Amino acid sequence: MGWNVDVEFRPSPLDGTGTFARTDIRAGTKVWTFDSTMKVHGLADLAALPPKTLEFALHGGYLHYPSGKFVWYDDGMDLVNHAPAGVANIGITEWTPLEEDNCTALRDIAAGEELTEDYAFWSVLSLDPEHWLPKLYRDFCPDHYAFLQSLSRQRKVA
């Protein structure tokens, strides 16, 4: 699994199930890293997934921009809830090669605190609307796509 820190999954006051630190996490710690359990797809492989699997992948995965590959997993990273920039406590601080991809603690995180990430950094909405990925979101994960669009609108207002 990609977790480098001890986490637990439980009901979240933010939304559904969240991811919580079991121990203190120091700023700069790589809390999650890409590993061999991750699933990596281009358009053809991703679109060939059964509809429910594709919906799951889209809801929790992301496009690794440098490689152009879509990455998804079933290690619970999909349970990290959103928080806006400045509030989120973990995130991707820069794009690295896929094999080095990671999510880092942006500040010290106390044991028991929910881990949150600003989804806007990697959001599909930064892509050209004609890119293959937004169409898959619209067709197979429309609720999550609408949520991502609301984040984009909120950023424009702020």
Residue, then its C-alpha position, 0 to 999 in steps of 0.5 A: m500500500g502507498w501509505n507511509v504513515d499510520v492512518e485509520f478510516r472512520p466517519s468524517p464530519l466533512d463528508g462520508t468516511g475520512t482518513f485520520a492520522r493515528t500518530d503525529i505527522r511532521a510537516g514535509t513527511k511523505v504520507w503517501t507514495f506511488d507503489s506497485t499496488m497502484k493502477v496506471h492506465g491510458l485512455a483505452d485501458l481506463a475506458a475498458l474497465p467495467p462501469k462501476t470500477l471506472e466510476f470508483a477509479l474516477h472518483g478517487g484517482y487522478l491524472h498524473y500530468p507529466s506521464g499523461k497516465f491516470v492513477w487509481y488505487d484501493d488503499g484508502m487514499d480515495l477517502v481523503n476529503h477535500a479542503p481548500a488551499g491554505v486549510a488542506n494539510i496534505g498535498i502534492t507539492e510538485w509533479t515528480p516522475l510517476e515512480e516518485d509521486n507522493c503526497t506530503a504533509l503541508r504542516d504538522i498534523a496532530a494524531g486524530e486529525e483528519l487528513t485533507e487535500d486541495y483537489a484543485f491542484w490535480s483536478v481534471l478541470s485544468l485540462d482542455p475540455e476536449h481532453w479524453l478524461p473530462k468526457l469519462y468523468r461526465d459519462f461515468c462519474p457525473d456527481h464527482y465531476a459536478f463537485l470538482q466544477s463547484l471547486s473551480r467556481q469557488r476558486k474563481v470567486a475567491 
